[in-house]
Amino acid sequence: MLQPRSSHLSLCSGWAFIICGTISFLTLCYAAIISKILPEPRNSILLSIRNDWYYCFLVPLTLPVLIVLVYLHWLSMKLFKHA
């Protein structure tokens, strides 16, 4: 059975978002955790990722800000709902 064009487009874009999110997550895991465990690579790009410590601290330092922003979002929705 044929689907409407907009439904097919949203299905394809949904899969594209899932694939891009998975690739981004795996890249972050490699940069933050896995590259520090593996032996030193010969590739200069992988070596620079291994020696970089930015991504190891990115997630722990972003979590407190995320918690504050989620609380402020919840608070603004409560105030808007009861206004």
C-alpha positions as CSV (number, residue, x, y, z in Angstrom):
1,M,0.0,0.0,0.0
2,L,1.3,3.4,-0.9
3,Q,1.8,6.0,1.8
4,P,1.3,9.8,1.3
5,R,4.4,11.8,0.5
6,S,4.4,13.7,3.8
7,S,4.2,10.4,5.8
8,H,7.1,8.9,3.8
9,L,9.2,12.1,4.3
10,S,8.6,12.1,8.0
11,L,9.5,8.5,8.3
12,C,12.8,9.0,6.4
13,S,13.6,12.1,8.4
14,G,12.9,10.2,11.6
15,W,15.3,7.5,10.6
16,A,17.9,10.1,9.6
17,F,17.7,11.7,13.1
18,I,18.0,8.3,14.8
19,I,21.1,7.4,12.7
20,C,22.7,10.8,13.3
21,G,22.0,10.7,17.0
22,T,23.5,7.2,17.2
23,I,26.6,8.2,15.3
24,S,27.1,11.3,17.5
25,F,26.7,9.3,20.7
26,L,29.2,6.6,19.6
27,T,31.7,9.3,18.6
28,L,31.3,11.0,22.0
29,C,31.8,7.7,23.8
30,Y,34.9,7.0,21.7
31,A,36.3,10.5,22.4
32,A,35.6,10.6,26.1
33,I,36.1,6.9,27.2
34,I,37.3,4.4,24.7
35,S,40.2,6.4,23.2
36,K,41.8,6.7,26.6
37,I,41.7,2.9,27.2
38,L,43.0,1.8,23.8
39,P,46.8,1.8,22.9
40,E,48.2,4.8,21.2
41,P,47.1,4.9,17.5
42,R,49.3,5.8,14.6
43,N,46.7,8.1,13.0
44,S,47.3,11.7,13.9
45,I,43.6,12.5,14.1
46,L,42.9,9.6,16.5
47,L,46.0,10.6,18.5
48,S,44.8,14.2,18.9
49,I,41.3,12.9,20.0
50,R,43.1,10.6,22.5
51,N,45.2,13.5,23.9
52,D,42.2,15.9,24.2
53,W,40.5,16.1,27.6
54,Y,37.7,18.5,26.7
55,Y,35.1,15.9,26.0
56,C,35.8,14.0,29.2
57,F,34.7,17.0,31.2
58,L,32.0,18.2,28.9
59,V,29.2,15.9,30.1
60,P,29.8,16.2,33.9
61,L,30.0,19.9,33.7
62,T,26.9,20.2,31.5
63,L,24.7,18.2,33.8
64,P,24.2,20.8,36.5
65,V,23.2,23.4,33.9
66,L,20.8,20.9,32.4
67,I,19.2,20.3,35.7
68,V,18.7,24.0,36.3
69,L,17.3,24.6,32.8
70,V,14.8,21.7,33.2
71,Y,13.6,23.1,36.5
72,L,13.2,26.6,35.0
73,H,11.3,25.1,32.0
74,W,9.0,23.2,34.4
75,L,8.4,26.3,36.5
76,S,7.6,28.4,33.4
77,M,5.1,25.8,32.2
78,K,3.4,25.8,35.6
79,L,3.2,29.6,35.7
80,F,1.8,29.7,32.2
81,K,-0.7,27.0,32.9
82,H,-2.1,28.8,36.0
83,A,-2.0,32.3,34.5
